[in-house]
Amino acid sequence: MKNKDKTFKQYIGTKGEEAAAGLLKDRGYNILRRNYAVHNVGEIDIIAEKEGDIHVFEVRTRRNTGAYPDSAESVVVSKRNKVIRTAERFIDENGLYGMNVVFEVVRVTHDAQGNILRIDFVPF
């Protein structure tokens, strides 16, 4: 049963990230990278650019039940710090110095079957 649950969670997570990326494109964002990872530092779900700003998105796909009923609350301080350090590496590697960087949580809410109900953007 554990493997089945993990597979469903991975499917839902991927589906949420795809939906978030699609919505961002529809809103005029240029997706620069997805799932950008730095070994022993962290991972960022989506990095995008819009109107000269770099936007760093942590996507959380949930039914909004359990220990963190608001999925944005599940981005705890340690995760935020990892995302910030990872973003610093991305900026350094790509020479994006001096650009404004905006951090946001993309809250993707789904039902029990995995159908996406809504997508919200919450400041970090």
N, C-alpha and C positions, 0 to 999 in steps of 0.2 A: 504494500500500500504506500510506503514511503516514496518509492521511485515514481509511482503514478502521480502522487501529490507534487513532487518536485518537477516532474515533466509539465504538469498543468501550470504550476507557478512560473516556470520558464516561458511557457507559451504565452501566458497572460502578460508577463513582463515585456516580452518582445512585442506583443500586440500593442501594448501601451506605448512603448517607445516609437513604434511605427506611426501610431495615431498622432502622437505629440509632434514628431518630425513633419508629418503631413500638414498639420495645422500651422506649424511655424512657417513652412514654405508658403502656404496659402496667405499668411499674414505678412509676407514680404521678407522673411529672414533668409539669408544665404547660409545654408548648413556647411560649416567648414570641416567638422569631424564628428564622427559618432563613435562612441565607446573608446575614447582616447584613454589609454592606460600608461602609467609609468610604474615600472617594477618597484616594489617596496614603498610606493608613495600613495597612489590611489587611481581612481578611474572616474571619468566624466562621461555621462550618457550622451549629451549633445552639446556641441560648441557651435555657435552661429554668430553671424555678423548682421547688423542692421543699422543703417544710417550712421556708420562710423563707430559704433559701439560693439564690443565683444559681449556676447551673452552666453553664460554657462548655465546649463540646465541639468538638474538632477531629477530624473523621472521616477515617480513612485506610483505604481499601479496597485490599487487595493480595492477591496469591498468596503473599506472604512469600518472594519470591525476588529475586535481583538485588543491587544495591548496599546496600540496607537490608533484609536478610531479615526483620527484625522491623519492621513498618510503624510502630510507635510511635517507633522510633529515627529515622525520617525527619522527625520534627518537630524540626528543628534550632533552635539558640538564636535565630537571626534570625527564624524563623517564630514561635517562642514570644513573642518581643518584640513582633512585629506583632499577635499575638492579644491580648496583654495591653493594648497601646495601644488596640486596637479595642474591647475590653471596657470600658476606662475611658470611652470616648466613649459607649457604649451606656448605661452607668450614669449618666453625666452627663445625657444626653438624656432619660432616663426617671426621673430623680430617685430613684435607688435607692441613695442614700448610706447608709453604715453597714451594708449587708447583707454577709454573708459570701459571698465568691466562690470557687468551686471550679473549677479547670481540670483537664480530663481529655482524654485521647486515646481515641477509640473505635476500636478495632482490629477491622476487619471483614475476615475471611479468606474467600477464595473459591477455587474450583477453576478449571481451565483453561476451562471452559464458562461461568463466571460465577455458578455456584451458590454461595450463601453457606453456608459450613461452620460458622462460629462468629463470635461477637461478644464482645469483651472490653473492659473499661474499665481504662485505665492512668493513674495520676496523672501530671500534667504534669511 
